[in-house]
Amino acid sequence: MKLIHYTIRNLSFPLLIIMTIWAAAFYILILHEIDDETNDSLQNYKGIIIKQFLTDSTMRQSRPDIMTRYHIHEIQASEANLANDIFYDSSKYIDIEMEYEPIRVLRTNFMTSDAKYYELTIETSTLEKEDLIETIFISIIALYIVLVICILFVTRYVFGKSFKPLYTILDWLNKFRLDKPIKPLENETVVEEFDILNKAIMDASDRSTSLYGQQRQFLENVSHELQTPLAVSINKLELLSENPDCTEEQLSDIASIHRVLNGIVKTNKSLLLLSRIENKQFADTKNVSINEISDRSINEFNEIYEDKQIRLNFVQKGILRCTMNESLAGILIKNLLKNAYIHNRQNGEINITITDNSFTIENSSNYPELNREKLFNRFEKQTGNKKSTGLGLAIIKSIISIYDIRIHYQYNGKHQFILTFR
Amino acid sequence: MKLLVVEDEDSLRDTIIRSLEKERYVVEYAADYHEALLKINDYDYDCVVLDIMLPGGSGLSLLEELKTLRKKESVIIISAKDSIEDKVTGLDLGADDYLTKPFHLAELHARIKSIIRRKQQEGEMNIALSNITVYPDRHVVYIDNKEITLNRKEFDLLYYFVTNPNRLISKSALAESIWGDYIDQADSYDFIYSQVKNLRKKIKTAGAMPEIKAVYGFGYKMIIDE
């Protein structure tokens, strides 16, 4: 979820509640005010009618009118309640309109100077009130919607403007590569926080670049320091083996030392490769075809292990292409293939299936199911095979973690590794 | 043939020189950048075996120096740096080949021979050893002027033997030269064994004078009687 969407989401929820409460309160208040006004005018009217009645008792005791009607009739003293005016809403059938109309009624009692009690009922049509309420209600809804939309747009605009430096930084970080020279971060800003962030990021990237350089240097030095003495030893042994005075027994000893040294060279190279992968020193990428790489490697391995008489089924259900470093892609596939061959049994079987987004390889073997948790650890040799350096799967793991490829191991009588590409 | 070995590690340099002298090359050496710079300025060599990390400067600057001097020396870089960028830089600067340490002496000989041959023979190059003639570019082999058919790996093996006559070659050197660095050499020994056996049979049937001899546990040797 993007920051802007997150902010708007967080903003709209309380906004919705506040606006709703506000709209409801406003509506109720207006309604109350209208009732108040009606009551006031009814009361005014009451004053006028009573005053008229008291001066002129012959006045008509009721007046039918569409807008305002009144009605006076005499009541018993015991029924009279002079203290209170009673207001209430009601409806009345209007002949002209031929329908019920809403009215508001004021009922009050009064006493004339000759001690007669009367009840006065005044009714006024509240048709306008209904209209008014409707208009107010619609206006509130419209205002509410317009307001929410405006707030969201303003938020979006202000957000975009204030957080522009943040997006500049993100863009810069995205393009930042440890093995490429650093481009200066051009991000002028008046905001103090962003300025601090700019400086912190430049500092951090300078530091990591220099650390990366140092580490790379160290790796090269280790490589140099170890490879040179190994080269000396191996070459001296080779010179020694050319000596015609060497007996067969001595040659055999030389051969076994030679083999051990070659094994050390191999392990050293694998370790250096692992470190180089983890230091992201294989940065150049291109669009490679896993199908082609597999095809090429399969032929080589078939020749090398022809003695094992392994049946190989290569099924290409789709074309698998991936943007990655070409040599790493080769190392990845070759390592998986090599595993399938060296841990296989005589007359065994290897099945390779490629789809548009996955590479599956399974092999028969004399070894039981492997322990998933330790499978990718360095120097983990679960099969006890002497030909294995124990680094193959660690190298595979480090390659796939750069490229967001997932690996899954399962055992169904055969050892199966599935690579899933994004 | 006059060669210059530029290498700061004494015992490695010594081994390389001894091995090259066996091939009857005239070998001179330099142990650091300045010594090497003086030698390439003052003398002409057929081939320079050049280490990159040297006291006093980089081997790559020596390459540049050779270029500015417009010298025709062939250069083989030997370096402990095993990265593609370094190889590309070296080859771009005019080196003819790049070997990563540690290497097998047989491999170094094969590369030097191939470079010198390329330089000497304009047009099609071939390597003749007794009655065997190998055309590396076309991948064909003649024995007594009669062409014999070899598969690709057998051809690679024969080429390696022919460039290293009378030299004991380890199985791992053979495996590396055929498969490259990456494939586990120990696993390919069985393959080497059966391929060498086939090759031996084929050239023997065709009447080749040189003979491939197995040396127990170590490797093979191509023997020619002189």
Interface residues (C-beta under 8 A of the other chain):
Chain A: E220 S223 H224 Q227 T228 L230 A231 V232 I234 N235 K236 E238 L239 S241 E242 E248 L251 S252 I254 A255 S256 H258 R259 N262 G263 V265 K266 K269 L272 R276 Q281 E300 E303 I304 Y305 E306 D307 S327 G330 I331 K334 K338 Y341 I342 K387
Chain B: E9 S11 L12 T15 I16 R18 S19 K22 M53 A80 K81 D82 S83 I84 T100 K101 P102 F103 H104 L105 A106 K153 R167 L168 S170 S172 A173 W179 D181 Y182 I183 D184 Q185 A186 D187 S188 D190 F191 S194 V215 Y216 G217 F218 G219
